[in-house]
Amino acid sequence: MLKRHELNPIIKPSMIKPSLEGYNVLGTFNPGATIFNEQVILLLRVAENCLIKKGFYTIPYYEFNNGKGEPKILEISSTDPNVTPKDSRGIFYNGRDYLSSISHIRIARSTDGINFTIDAKPFIFPNMESEGFGVEDARISKIGNTYYINYTAVSGDGYVTMLAETKDFKTIERKGIIFPPLNKDVVIFEEKVKGKYIALHRPDNKGFGLPSIWYSESPDLIHWGNHKCLLRPDGSAFESQKIGGGPPPIKTKDGWLIIYHGKGDNSVYTLRLFLLDFENPSKIIKIGKYPVLQPKELYEKKGFFNNVIFSNGLVVMPDNRVFIYYGVCDESVCLAITTINDLLGLINSE
């Protein structure tokens, strides 16, 4: 029912120009998606580290001055006694954590949804201390004539969900943090329900239970309340660790169709489905029993992180085909094609 495109992966790290001389693109993945001016727009997460220099730690970081971030490279002798290597993800130096890689958001554009031209420069990049370790995994929700972009901002204080808006994909206006630490996988519905904005989110509960999908409402997209735990991991091999939201919901004849991800045994990520009620999106109508997409092809099973399929963007094309864009192995972008009727058929046949 979901057909992988024959050109997968359709976007690879080798297609991306580094944002700074001395940086190296490790991965381009987990794109948000929308249609703007008859083009498919993807907001790619681009992860970069630094080129290796013998005898040194080379670390990417951002320096913040006057409300603007600037990418830099920290070079530290490998014999410096003030350096404490943590693991492959970073170091501790002079009382401060540094990550070995850092992400920004880059635009890719296409007239057919398959072949993309990728901007040479970042669209959203770290611009404040709360984004100091990078900006990741953008989702796009078009409401009226405005494209609202939420993304995960990472820093030494943890990860939060930020909101920005654009009308032209040239400039953005940051609205600030809308879900504080530790919260991510925020999915904003593309229309109000009974006068309220609706979102799903994923707080990282510590000590009890497993990370689950929550429901919330807002009068203005900034202040969120009426929180409710909507869906918990089902304990199966596909959801033994956590679950989280995917792309913005699709409005169908049967309800709000949600694609979500589960992290299961051996850290394998899969995609699954559930339906929410039209008038009361905090009410689940049906949950799919099995994944609709799981690692199968070599490019989905082997990479930077093995066995990862993660989606936070889709578009409904003019011919009503649904293009689901998904990241594989925290490395590349792939495309699966289906229809709304086929997705409903999958969830209703179980």
Secondary structure by P-SEA (a helix, b strand, c coil): cccccccccccccccccccccccccccccbbbbbbcccbbbbbcbbbbbbccccccbbbbbbbbcccbbbbbbbbbbccccccccccccccccccbbbbcbbbbbbbbbbccccbbbbbcccccccccccccccccbbbbbbcccbbbbbbbbbccccbbbbbbbbccccbbbbccccccccccbbbbbcccccccccbbbbbbccccccbbbbbbccccccccccccccccccccccccccccccccccccccccccccccccccccccccbbbbbcccccccccccccccccccccccccccccbbbbbcccccccccbbbbbbbccccbbbbbbbcaaaaaaaaaac
